Amino acid sequence: MSHTRSLSLLLSATVLLAACSKKEEAVPAVEPAAAAPEAAAAPALTSSPAPEGAKVSFAELKDGAVVASPLLVKFAVEGIALAPAGAVEPASGHHHLVIDAELPPADAPIPADTNYLHFGKAQTEASIELTPGPHTLQLVYGNGLHVPFNPPLASEKITVNVR
């Protein structure tokens, strides 16, 4: 291999390595001014006023209970309508179960992961798998957009011990 060709290959490899190791800057996919007009018409993800006297609780499950897994958890609600996700109507919503976590912020949608289970089909019970040991459970009611009510409609936090 000629000296010139070797230098050329070395220079190319150096340029490629430099380009690969350079950090890429995050570029927004859409500039705010270029957002689609229909996005402006979408409902805001904000809290809905909680009806006075509305309550959310566990039916049949008590703090300190010793349980087996899977655990059938029944949800109770009074003073507010039960409606599926997407139904954005005053004084209606659906259950969310918080497992081993704190209540989510009241001004944003409730997360959806292993600690925050959504029951957007307006379910009133669920069978959940829990590992042996203590677990905290709490219900929080969200509006049709999964945002907690204001003030939040949440049950007492309870602890269950899975055997």
ChimeraX commands (.cxc) that place a marker at each C-alpha (Angstrom):
marker #1 position 0.00,0.00,0.00 radius 0.5
marker #1 position 1.39,3.40,-0.93 radius 0.5
marker #1 position 2.26,6.03,1.65 radius 0.5
marker #1 position -0.32,8.45,0.19 radius 0.5
marker #1 position -3.09,5.84,0.30 radius 0.5
marker #1 position -2.24,4.97,3.93 radius 0.5
marker #1 position -2.41,8.64,4.94 radius 0.5
marker #1 position -5.71,9.02,3.09 radius 0.5
marker #1 position -7.22,6.01,4.92 radius 0.5
marker #1 position -5.92,7.25,8.27 radius 0.5
marker #1 position -7.38,10.71,7.65 radius 0.5
marker #1 position -10.77,9.22,6.64 radius 0.5
marker #1 position -10.88,7.01,9.74 radius 0.5
marker #1 position -10.04,10.01,11.97 radius 0.5
marker #1 position -12.82,12.10,10.41 radius 0.5
marker #1 position -15.33,9.25,10.82 radius 0.5
marker #1 position -14.37,8.66,14.45 radius 0.5
marker #1 position -14.66,12.37,15.22 radius 0.5
marker #1 position -18.09,12.54,13.59 radius 0.5
marker #1 position -19.35,9.47,15.48 radius 0.5
marker #1 position -18.15,10.70,18.87 radius 0.5
marker #1 position -19.60,14.21,18.45 radius 0.5
marker #1 position -22.67,14.70,20.68 radius 0.5
marker #1 position -25.83,15.38,18.74 radius 0.5
marker #1 position -27.91,18.32,19.85 radius 0.5
marker #1 position -31.60,17.72,20.36 radius 0.5
marker #1 position -33.62,19.41,17.68 radius 0.5
marker #1 position -37.36,19.84,18.24 radius 0.5
marker #1 position -39.42,17.99,15.66 radius 0.5
marker #1 position -41.79,20.94,15.25 radius 0.5
marker #1 position -41.16,24.55,16.12 radius 0.5
marker #1 position -43.92,25.91,18.41 radius 0.5
marker #1 position -45.03,28.43,15.78 radius 0.5
marker #1 position -45.37,25.64,13.20 radius 0.5
marker #1 position -47.69,23.47,15.31 radius 0.5
marker #1 position -50.76,22.14,13.55 radius 0.5
marker #1 position -53.86,24.35,13.96 radius 0.5
marker #1 position -55.93,21.43,15.28 radius 0.5
marker #1 position -53.49,21.08,18.21 radius 0.5
marker #1 position -54.63,24.46,19.48 radius 0.5
marker #1 position -58.23,23.23,19.51 radius 0.5
marker #1 position -57.42,20.11,21.58 radius 0.5
marker #1 position -58.77,20.14,25.17 radius 0.5
marker #1 position -56.29,21.34,27.75 radius 0.5
marker #1 position -54.94,18.70,30.10 radius 0.5
marker #1 position -56.12,20.40,33.26 radius 0.5
marker #1 position -57.87,19.40,36.44 radius 0.5
marker #1 position -61.64,19.32,36.65 radius 0.5
marker #1 position -63.40,20.65,39.73 radius 0.5
marker #1 position -64.22,17.86,42.18 radius 0.5
marker #1 position -67.88,17.67,43.14 radius 0.5
marker #1 position -68.44,18.54,46.80 radius 0.5
marker #1 position -68.74,15.41,48.91 radius 0.5
marker #1 position -67.34,13.02,46.26 radius 0.5
marker #1 position -65.31,10.13,47.69 radius 0.5
marker #1 position -63.11,7.33,46.41 radius 0.5
marker #1 position -62.26,4.27,48.51 radius 0.5
marker #1 position -61.43,0.60,48.52 radius 0.5
marker #1 position -64.40,-1.75,48.93 radius 0.5
marker #1 position -63.68,-4.72,51.19 radius 0.5
marker #1 position -59.90,-4.10,51.45 radius 0.5
marker #1 position -58.59,-2.75,54.74 radius 0.5
marker #1 position -55.29,-1.28,55.88 radius 0.5
marker #1 position -52.99,-4.00,57.26 radius 0.5
marker #1 position -54.77,-6.85,55.47 radius 0.5
marker #1 position -52.81,-10.04,54.82 radius 0.5
marker #1 position -53.60,-11.12,51.26 radius 0.5
marker #1 position -52.62,-13.57,48.54 radius 0.5
marker #1 position -51.56,-12.70,45.01 radius 0.5
marker #1 position -53.27,-12.24,42.65 radius 0.5
marker #1 position -55.35,-9.84,44.71 radius 0.5
marker #1 position -58.86,-8.81,43.69 radius 0.5
marker #1 position -59.14,-5.09,44.43 radius 0.5
marker #1 position -62.61,-3.53,44.35 radius 0.5
marker #1 position -63.02,0.22,43.92 radius 0.5
marker #1 position -65.82,2.34,45.41 radius 0.5
marker #1 position -66.86,5.84,44.41 radius 0.5
marker #1 position -69.70,8.10,45.49 radius 0.5
marker #1 position -70.87,11.56,44.53 radius 0.5
marker #1 position -69.32,11.48,41.05 radius 0.5
marker #1 position -70.13,9.59,37.85 radius 0.5
marker #1 position -68.05,6.71,36.54 radius 0.5
marker #1 position -67.10,7.19,32.88 radius 0.5
marker #1 position -64.47,5.77,30.52 radius 0.5
marker #1 position -61.32,7.59,29.50 radius 0.5
marker #1 position -61.91,10.10,26.75 radius 0.5
marker #1 position -65.33,11.11,28.10 radius 0.5
marker #1 position -64.68,14.70,29.11 radius 0.5
marker #1 position -67.85,15.49,30.99 radius 0.5
marker #1 position -68.24,17.48,34.21 radius 0.5
marker #1 position -68.27,15.41,37.41 radius 0.5
marker #1 position -67.21,12.13,35.78 radius 0.5
marker #1 position -64.04,10.10,35.63 radius 0.5
marker #1 position -62.42,6.76,36.30 radius 0.5
marker #1 position -60.13,4.98,38.76 radius 0.5
marker #1 position -56.33,4.81,38.86 radius 0.5
marker #1 position -54.52,2.55,41.31 radius 0.5
marker #1 position -51.23,3.78,42.78 radius 0.5
marker #1 position -48.99,0.92,43.92 radius 0.5
marker #1 position -45.91,1.57,46.07 radius 0.5
marker #1 position -45.72,5.22,44.96 radius 0.5
marker #1 position -46.89,8.70,45.90 radius 0.5
marker #1 position -49.91,10.43,44.41 radius 0.5
marker #1 position -49.02,12.03,41.08 radius 0.5
marker #1 position -48.99,15.82,40.62 radius 0.5
marker #1 position -52.51,17.22,40.53 radius 0.5
marker #1 position -51.88,19.39,37.47 radius 0.5
marker #1 position -50.70,16.75,34.98 radius 0.5
marker #1 position -51.95,13.45,33.56 radius 0.5
marker #1 position -51.49,10.45,35.82 radius 0.5
marker #1 position -48.53,8.34,34.63 radius 0.5
marker #1 position -49.20,4.90,33.17 radius 0.5
marker #1 position -46.67,2.33,34.37 radius 0.5
marker #1 position -46.30,-0.49,36.91 radius 0.5
marker #1 position -46.90,1.95,39.80 radius 0.5
marker #1 position -49.87,3.76,38.25 radius 0.5
marker #1 position -52.53,1.47,36.80 radius 0.5
marker #1 position -55.31,3.00,34.69 radius 0.5
marker #1 position -58.85,1.69,34.58 radius 0.5
marker #1 position -60.02,3.75,31.62 radius 0.5
marker #1 position -62.88,1.43,30.73 radius 0.5
marker #1 position -64.59,2.51,33.96 radius 0.5
marker #1 position -63.76,-0.76,35.72 radius 0.5
marker #1 position -64.73,-1.10,39.36 radius 0.5
marker #1 position -62.37,-3.96,40.22 radius 0.5
marker #1 position -59.09,-5.51,39.11 radius 0.5
marker #1 position -57.00,-8.57,39.80 radius 0.5
marker #1 position -53.41,-7.48,40.42 radius 0.5
marker #1 position -50.21,-9.45,40.89 radius 0.5
marker #1 position -48.02,-8.39,43.82 radius 0.5
marker #1 position -44.76,-9.86,45.08 radius 0.5
marker #1 position -44.63,-11.20,48.64 radius 0.5
marker #1 position -44.18,-8.54,51.31 radius 0.5
marker #1 position -45.73,-5.18,52.16 radius 0.5
marker #1 position -47.21,-2.93,49.46 radius 0.5
marker #1 position -48.97,0.43,49.62 radius 0.5
marker #1 position -52.13,0.97,47.60 radius 0.5
marker #1 position -54.06,4.18,46.95 radius 0.5
marker #1 position -56.82,5.10,44.53 radius 0.5
marker #1 position -56.94,8.41,42.70 radius 0.5
marker #1 position -59.83,9.41,40.47 radius 0.5
marker #1 position -59.00,11.08,37.17 radius 0.5
marker #1 position -61.12,12.92,34.64 radius 0.5
marker #1 position -61.54,11.70,31.05 radius 0.5
marker #1 position -58.03,12.92,30.24 radius 0.5
marker #1 position -56.46,11.06,33.22 radius 0.5
marker #1 position -55.83,14.29,35.18 radius 0.5
marker #1 position -56.68,14.23,38.92 radius 0.5
marker #1 position -59.60,16.35,40.10 radius 0.5
marker #1 position -59.13,19.56,42.05 radius 0.5
marker #1 position -59.01,18.99,44.95 radius 0.5
marker #1 position -57.75,15.44,44.29 radius 0.5
marker #1 position -60.22,12.61,44.87 radius 0.5
marker #1 position -58.02,9.99,46.48 radius 0.5
marker #1 position -58.54,7.20,48.94 radius 0.5
marker #1 position -56.55,6.76,52.10 radius 0.5
marker #1 position -53.20,5.06,51.43 radius 0.5
marker #1 position -53.34,1.52,52.80 radius 0.5
marker #1 position -50.71,-1.15,53.28 radius 0.5
marker #1 position -51.35,-4.80,52.44 radius 0.5
marker #1 position -49.02,-7.68,53.25 radius 0.5
marker #1 position -48.78,-10.31,50.54 radius 0.5
marker #1 position -47.90,-13.76,51.85 radius 0.5
marker link #1:1,2 radius 0.2
marker link #1:2,3 radius 0.2
marker link #1:3,4 radius 0.2
marker link #1:4,5 radius 0.2
marker link #1:5,6 radius 0.2
marker link #1:6,7 radius 0.2
marker link #1:7,8 radius 0.2
marker link #1:8,9 radius 0.2
marker link #1:9,10 radius 0.2
marker link #1:10,11 radius 0.2
marker link #1:11,12 radius 0.2
marker link #1:12,13 radius 0.2
marker link #1:13,14 radius 0.2
marker link #1:14,15 radius 0.2
marker link #1:15,16 radius 0.2
marker link #1:16,17 radius 0.2
marker link #1:17,18 radius 0.2
marker link #1:18,19 radius 0.2
marker link #1:19,20 radius 0.2
marker link #1:20,21 radius 0.2
marker link #1:21,22 radius 0.2
marker link #1:22,23 radius 0.2
marker link #1:23,24 radius 0.2
marker link #1:24,25 radius 0.2
marker link #1:25,26 radius 0.2
marker link #1:26,27 radius 0.2
marker link #1:27,28 radius 0.2
marker link #1:28,29 radius 0.2
marker link #1:29,30 radius 0.2
marker link #1:30,31 radius 0.2
marker link #1:31,32 radius 0.2
marker link #1:32,33 radius 0.2
marker link #1:33,34 radius 0.2
marker link #1:34,35 radius 0.2
marker link #1:35,36 radius 0.2
marker link #1:36,37 radius 0.2
marker link #1:37,38 radius 0.2
marker link #1:38,39 radius 0.2
marker link #1:39,40 radius 0.2
marker link #1:40,41 radius 0.2
marker link #1:41,42 radius 0.2
marker link #1:42,43 radius 0.2
marker link #1:43,44 radius 0.2
marker link #1:44,45 radius 0.2
marker link #1:45,46 radius 0.2
marker link #1:46,47 radius 0.2
marker link #1:47,48 radius 0.2
marker link #1:48,49 radius 0.2
marker link #1:49,50 radius 0.2
marker link #1:50,51 radius 0.2
marker link #1:51,52 radius 0.2
marker link #1:52,53 radius 0.2
marker link #1:53,54 radius 0.2
marker link #1:54,55 radius 0.2
marker link #1:55,56 radius 0.2
marker link #1:56,57 radius 0.2
marker link #1:57,58 radius 0.2
marker link #1:58,59 radius 0.2
marker link #1:59,60 radius 0.2
marker link #1:60,61 radius 0.2
marker link #1:61,62 radius 0.2
marker link #1:62,63 radius 0.2
marker link #1:63,64 radius 0.2
marker link #1:64,65 radius 0.2
marker link #1:65,66 radius 0.2
marker link #1:66,67 radius 0.2
marker link #1:67,68 radius 0.2
marker link #1:68,69 radius 0.2
marker link #1:69,70 radius 0.2
marker link #1:70,71 radius 0.2
marker link #1:71,72 radius 0.2
marker link #1:72,73 radius 0.2
marker link #1:73,74 radius 0.2
marker link #1:74,75 radius 0.2
marker link #1:75,76 radius 0.2
marker link #1:76,77 radius 0.2
marker link #1:77,78 radius 0.2
marker link #1:78,79 radius 0.2
marker link #1:79,80 radius 0.2
marker link #1:80,81 radius 0.2
marker link #1:81,82 radius 0.2
marker link #1:82,83 radius 0.2
marker link #1:83,84 radius 0.2
marker link #1:84,85 radius 0.2
marker link #1:85,86 radius 0.2
marker link #1:86,87 radius 0.2
marker link #1:87,88 radius 0.2
marker link #1:88,89 radius 0.2
marker link #1:89,90 radius 0.2
marker link #1:90,91 radius 0.2
marker link #1:91,92 radius 0.2
marker link #1:92,93 radius 0.2
marker link #1:93,94 radius 0.2
marker link #1:94,95 radius 0.2
marker link #1:95,96 radius 0.2
marker link #1:96,97 radius 0.2
marker link #1:97,98 radius 0.2
marker link #1:98,99 radius 0.2
marker link #1:99,100 radius 0.2
marker link #1:100,101 radius 0.2
marker link #1:101,102 radius 0.2
marker link #1:102,103 radius 0.2
marker link #1:103,104 radius 0.2
marker link #1:104,105 radius 0.2
marker link #1:105,106 radius 0.2
marker link #1:106,107 radius 0.2
marker link #1:107,108 radius 0.2
marker link #1:108,109 radius 0.2
marker link #1:109,110 radius 0.2
marker link #1:110,111 radius 0.2
marker link #1:111,112 radius 0.2
marker link #1:112,113 radius 0.2
marker link #1:113,114 radius 0.2
marker link #1:114,115 radius 0.2
marker link #1:115,116 radius 0.2
marker link #1:116,117 radius 0.2
marker link #1:117,118 radius 0.2
marker link #1:118,119 radius 0.2
marker link #1:119,120 radius 0.2
marker link #1:120,121 radius 0.2
marker link #1:121,122 radius 0.2
marker link #1:122,123 radius 0.2
marker link #1:123,124 radius 0.2
marker link #1:124,125 radius 0.2
marker link #1:125,126 radius 0.2
marker link #1:126,127 radius 0.2
marker link #1:127,128 radius 0.2
marker link #1:128,129 radius 0.2
marker link #1:129,130 radius 0.2
marker link #1:130,131 radius 0.2
marker link #1:131,132 radius 0.2
marker link #1:132,133 radius 0.2
marker link #1:133,134 radius 0.2
marker link #1:134,135 radius 0.2
marker link #1:135,136 radius 0.2
marker link #1:136,137 radius 0.2
marker link #1:137,138 radius 0.2
marker link #1:138,139 radius 0.2
marker link #1:139,140 radius 0.2
marker link #1:140,141 radius 0.2
marker link #1:141,142 radius 0.2
marker link #1:142,143 radius 0.2
marker link #1:143,144 radius 0.2
marker link #1:144,145 radius 0.2
marker link #1:145,146 radius 0.2
marker link #1:146,147 radius 0.2
marker link #1:147,148 radius 0.2
marker link #1:148,149 radius 0.2
marker link #1:149,150 radius 0.2
marker link #1:150,151 radius 0.2
marker link #1:151,152 radius 0.2
marker link #1:152,153 radius 0.2
marker link #1:153,154 radius 0.2
marker link #1:154,155 radius 0.2
marker link #1:155,156 radius 0.2
marker link #1:156,157 radius 0.2
marker link #1:157,158 radius 0.2
marker link #1:158,159 radius 0.2
marker link #1:159,160 radius 0.2
marker link #1:160,161 radius 0.2
marker link #1:161,162 radius 0.2
marker link #1:162,163 radius 0.2
view
